[in-house]
Amino acid sequence: MKFQAPRGVKDLLPPASESFRRLEDEIRALFVLAGFREIRLPIFESAELFARSIGESTDIVEKEMYVFSTKGGETLALRPEGTASLIRAALEHRLADPGRIERLYYQGPMFRHERPQAGRLRQFHQAGAELIGSSDPDDDVDLIATVSRHAQATSIPSSRLLINSMGCAECRPAYREVLVRYLEKYRADLCETCRKRTETNPLRVLDCKIPQCQPILESAPHITDFLCPDSRNHFDHVSRGLEGEGIPFTLTHRLVRGLDYYTETAFEWVSDALGAQSTWAAGGRYNGLVRQLGGGDVPGVGLAIGFERLFLLRELAGTLPHFPDPAVLLAIHPLEEAARPYAHRIMASLREHGIPVVGLFGKTRMKKAFVQAEREGVRFIGLLGGDELSGGTITIKHLQSGIQKTVSAFPPEDLAKTLRETWSP
């Protein structure tokens, strides 16, 4: 039987895997500079956690979660997103107490049973930043501006920021009622999914992409026309703050996000450079989520960045971070059996001084050793024979130029300096 990766998951091989990790490090550094601290979350949680937070009638909960039962009878789910897990952890460990402010970020794989496409996998990777405890609109502005400036600095192609307000518990019910009345007038012309959502989750109808529904949805009432004074003030403050920061944005009335816990500000960064899969980062405010999961009246705002889509966009822009090429600087080939312990000594000492080095122990013939060294992409090959063993030296050949010379192998810091500087590309 020939095994291969399941549909919707992907092996990431070097050198792409190295660039992917550098991209993760880059986003981690972005969050740290904005004052966020890392939290490590479990990959699976109670399925009820996601049903209660994301919403039972959302596509994620109804169709996309990987749910399984344990031997003890628990119903668990692989996490489809990170915010619910983070809030659960914050509640469990008293990080979401009223009056306290916490800035936390996470990274890792998420899982949704979706139709695989470019930039959309069933196992995908996200980094999220969550600010718990503040209802101040300037925190919305700061979080949005942090990611927008990063997008600008890394030349993400065709990136645009979309924002909207989701209102609050005071004003959203009135809008929901008006929207349902409007949608019911056109029920016969809506797709089957939209007809169902009109009854269960009407705001999600606005996110429909089916062509037959577009004329109806484009003329639908705008939630921003129904905001209460507090929500209006919050949204106006965010809009003015972004303008003051020089962050361009587009007010998009049909932006509702796919999770029920959002309130007030909602935002997405999109790019048409990837076709249909346009959203590469998104987030919003979730002032009721902590209370919904059993905590106090604690507000929050956060966002998540999708690494697969960000990777593709940065690749298109030519700003994808790369490891030094080649990753391995030196490959050592002992020419005789007696030189093998000497090779190990040199390798250990060079690694202690930060030099990436490998041993070519399985290739007895020099020609095959050179072929293997080129295959591994090393910059230098080090040869150890009887003369080098007796003299405490190593013969190093620069594979690209063919320059070869014998140098002292010890002290290791001198050899490391030679490798770094004398023949640096």
Buried (B, 14 or more C-beta within 10 A) or exposed (E): EEEEEEEBEEEEEEEEEBBBEEBBEBBBEBBBEBEBEEBEBEEBBBBEBBBBBBBEBBBBBBEBBBBEEEEEEEEBBBBBBBBBBBBBBBBEEEBBBEEEBBBBBBBBBBBBBBEEEEBBBBBBBBBBBBBBBBBBBEBBBBBBBBBBBBBEEBEBBEBBBBBBBBBBEEBBEBBBEBBBEBBBEBEEEBBEBBBBBBEEBBBBBBBBEEEEBEEBBEEBBBBBEBBBEBBBEBBBBBBEBBEEEEBEBEEBBBBBBBBBBBBBBBBBBBBEBBEEBBBBBBBBBBBBBBEBBEBEEBBBBBBBBBBBBBBBBBEBBEEBBEBEEBBBBBBBBBBEEEBEEBBBEBBEBBEEBEBBBBBBEEBEEBEEBBEBBBEEBBBBBBBBBEEBBEEEBBBBBBBEEEEEEEBEBEEBEEBBEBBEEEBEE
